[in-house]
Amino acid sequence: MSIEFDKPTDGSDVEVKATIKDKAGNTSAEGSDQSTVADTTAPTAPNVVINDGNDGSIDSADLVNGKVTATVKPVDPVQEGDVITITRPDGSTKEVVVDASNKDDINSNGISIEFDKPTDGSDVEVKATIKDKAGNTSAEGSDQSTVADTTAPTAPNVVINDGNDGSIDSADLVNGKVTATVKPVDPVQEGDVITITRPDGSTKEVVVDASNKDDINSNGISIEFDKPTDGSDVEVKATIKDKAGNTSAEGSDQSTVADTTAPPELTIDSNGNDTLIGNTGNDLLVGDAGGLKTNFSAGKDYNVSIVLDLSGSMNWSMDAPTNGGSANQQNPLLGESRLEIAKKGLKAFIQQMAGHDGVINLQIASFSGNGNPGDTGTGNSYNQVFKNVTVDNIDEILKFIGTGKTDGLQAAGGTQPELGFNKANEWFKDIGKNGFENQTYFISDGEPTNWIQDTTKNKIDSAFKPLAEQSKVFAIGVSANVSDSTVSRYDNTNADGTKKENWSSTNHGEADVFTDANKLIAYLIGGSENFEPAKVGSDIIDGGAGNDILFGDAMNTNHLTWLGKDNLIYPKYSGYSTLIAYLKAEVTGGIEPTRQDIYDYIKDNFRDFIAADATDLATKGGNDKIYGGAGNDIIIAGAGDDIIYGGLGDDIISTGRGKDTIMYDLLSVTDETGGNGTDTWVDYDVNDKINFSADFFEGLLEDRSNLADYITVENDGQGNAVIRVDRDGKDAKYQATDLLIIENKADLGLQDLLNQNQIIIG
């Protein structure tokens, strides 16, 4: 017979007993059996959570390194020996045996698992059971979720507009900016967000909507950013985040900034009355070319023929007699022959041509003998034309002329000037009437061969007459071997440089004969025995934006010297050509200086140019009007009565010689100095004035009796006077602020300026 009964509590002792009673009523002894109830209770099913943000949908924000994660945690504490089995969505399992090392962590934090993200739209289930050490297995714990859109967009295409050469140069810039284009590889949709990161870390975020979607897909997105420093590495990055929150990998492009800094604008204007306007960069503007006084007028064009005697006697010294004299006179020291000195004179003359603001076409036409017995004809073999003499071809011309007796032009043979006159005549005919003025410079060191014969004179006169009809002729004698009368016979100019019409052997100009090299060169260049600075004009100069260097007149370079400087080639007042030669000798190692080299040198040494001008009273100056504009400018007004507007920025001002005025306009109504910055005046003089515009001060009385409330002058303790302005006087809107530092005038006071009528308002 079988019986059943409810299972007692685990661990209970169980006893079943039985007796038999027969029909006569007799009862047997008890039969029994005992047992104990073992562990038969299954664990509670574990808690399973798929990490989907508790919304039943796995999106990109829920993924960890692209994986789906889930956590399995016991409801009741597990014990050592328990086994937790986790089943992933693909059926694979992870089994964890509980032991002393992990029990506490499992009970506190559970067990984390990860698995590859199934296909978007898939249903996901994670299951888990716990089996205790008695072999009891829990019911399954589980969690379900669905995979949403978790596929990241393709990284966008990023292109820095650098001409596809990996280097950003000036041609790649747009209005001084670097540009880049970001374009999706796959079409973007409304709600997508494109984030672009510039090289400086700043970002631009574009949300795709109906108004821009098609354009972005077709053309991409353009951005611009300030050009980093030359030599910098540049990277632009971009990502696309779709409306489901998935972010693409970064698209990027790299490039390197090449030399994109524009050199300073360098303009050296004519000696006329000109207007110079700078650009937005750092400019070097020089109001006048300056240089030496020449026979060239500002702005005019010329055809110039140099008819040069290259007879054999040009190899002698300047003081050699007709027969050549001593051996030393016939073979003078290096650099002392008539030929070498004439070459220096020509070079100095051509330096002035190169700085002329018109066009000068040049012919060098030599003469000597014509192959007569005893003549080699060498000196007659040169006839070279150079179109438009400028700094670009001057080296070619100077090389053609040469330096010593054996390079460039060389002398040999007799003296037949008609051969040179004929060359000049033919050239003037060939070049035609181009509106240019024709000038001829006739240079000779001795009487023509067979000069005592009338037939010789008639032959030379016949060649000269047509030349005199179509050209001014300036005649110059070199050495005592040629008489004034002979040289003057072949000159057709008056003392003022004008042409003498109807030339004849008795109606001619007056020429000079020189035995002194300096006087020869000075006369060749300017028609005077002494070097004279050229007259300059009254200019208007506006630097515009940038840190500009502005000269009202010509830059004075008389102070520049270097080892090997030849003062016959670079005499006083030769100006810009001297600066270039100095820089080649002392700064650039013989290489032609760049505009940046020139700008940098003057910026670093501007006080030397100011001092040279101040100590040279012969330097001419125009009455210039100079505007510094925006930026920290260096203004060197030069001689003349100049008006200077420093403008925005902290400017350095040299007014130079003359009666000058520094102007202060109201450039900004909110600024303490009216927008003028703090300027420095390096060469104050009692002849100069400071002029404030009528609206510069607020509340200033008409009789100026309260002027001391607005302008103060203080000693800065460093040897300077400082003019301070308070634009509203005693009112609180503005405060006293430094406007103008006057160097080396520590004792100057406001009353001094007023007594000398140096403060003007309105």
HELIX and SHEET records of a PDB file:
HELIX    1   1 SER A   60  ASP A   62  5                                   3    
HELIX    2   2 LYS A  103  ASN A  109  1                                   7    
HELIX    3   3 SER A  170  ASP A  172  5                                   3    
HELIX    4   4 LYS A  213  ASN A  219  1                                   7    
HELIX    5   5 GLY A  312  ASN A  315  5                                   4    
HELIX    6   6 ALA A  327  GLN A  330  1                                   4    
HELIX    7   7 ARG A  338  ALA A  354  1                                  17    
HELIX    8   8 THR A  378  ASN A  380  5                                   3    
HELIX    9   9 ILE A  394  ILE A  401  1                                   8    
HELIX   10  10 PRO A  417  ILE A  431  1                                  15    
HELIX   11  11 ASP A  454  GLN A  470  1                                  17    
HELIX   12  12 ASP A  484  ARG A  489  1                                   6    
HELIX   13  13 ALA A  517  GLY A  526  1                                  10    
HELIX   14  14 TYR A  576  GLU A  586  1                                  11    
HELIX   15  15 ARG A  595  ALA A  614  1                                  20    
HELIX   16  16 LEU A  707  ASP A  709  5                                   3    
HELIX   17  17 LEU A  750  ASN A  755  1                                   6    
SHEET    1   A 2 ASP A  13  ALA A  18  0                                        
SHEET    2   A 2 GLY A  31  THR A  36 -1                                        
SHEET    1   B 3 ASN A  47  ILE A  50  0                                        
SHEET    2   B 3 LYS A  67  LYS A  73 -1                                        
SHEET    3   B 3 ILE A 111  ASP A 116 -1                                        
SHEET    1   C 5 SER A  57  ILE A  58  0                                        
SHEET    2   C 5 GLY A 141  VAL A 147  1                                        
SHEET    3   C 5 ASP A 123  LYS A 131 -1                                        
SHEET    4   C 5 VAL A  83  THR A  87 -1                                        
SHEET    5   C 5 THR A  93  VAL A  97 -1                                        
SHEET    1   D 3 ASN A 157  ILE A 160  0                                        
SHEET    2   D 3 LYS A 177  LYS A 183 -1                                        
SHEET    3   D 3 ILE A 221  ASP A 226 -1                                        
SHEET    1   E 5 SER A 167  ILE A 168  0                                        
SHEET    2   E 5 GLY A 251  VAL A 257  1                                        
SHEET    3   E 5 ASP A 233  LYS A 241 -1                                        
SHEET    4   E 5 VAL A 193  THR A 197 -1                                        
SHEET    5   E 5 THR A 203  VAL A 207 -1                                        
SHEET    1   F 9 GLU A 265  ILE A 268  0                                        
SHEET    2   F 9 ASP A 283  VAL A 286  1                                        
SHEET    3   F 9 ILE A 549  PHE A 551  1                                        
SHEET    4   F 9 ILE A 634  ILE A 636  1                                        
SHEET    5   F 9 ILE A 652  SER A 654  1                                        
SHEET    6   F 9 ASP A 679  TRP A 681  1                                        
SHEET    7   F 9 THR A 737  ILE A 742  1                                        
SHEET    8   F 9 ALA A 721  VAL A 725 -1                                        
SHEET    9   F 9 ILE A 711  ASN A 715 -1                                        
SHEET    1   G 7 THR A 275  ILE A 277  0                                        
SHEET    2   G 7 ILE A 540  ASP A 542  1                                        
SHEET    3   G 7 LYS A 625  TYR A 627  1                                        
SHEET    4   G 7 ILE A 643  TYR A 645  1                                        
SHEET    5   G 7 THR A 661  TYR A 664  1                                        
SHEET    6   G 7 LYS A 689  PHE A 692  1                                        
SHEET    7   G 7 ILE A 759  ILE A 761  1                                        
SHEET    1   H 6 ASN A 383  PHE A 386  0                                        
SHEET    2   H 6 ILE A 360  PHE A 367 -1                                        
SHEET    3   H 6 TYR A 302  ASP A 309  1                                        
SHEET    4   H 6 GLU A 437  SER A 444  1                                        
SHEET    5   H 6 LYS A 472  VAL A 478  1                                        
SHEET    6   H 6 ASP A 512  PHE A 514  1                                        
END                                                                             
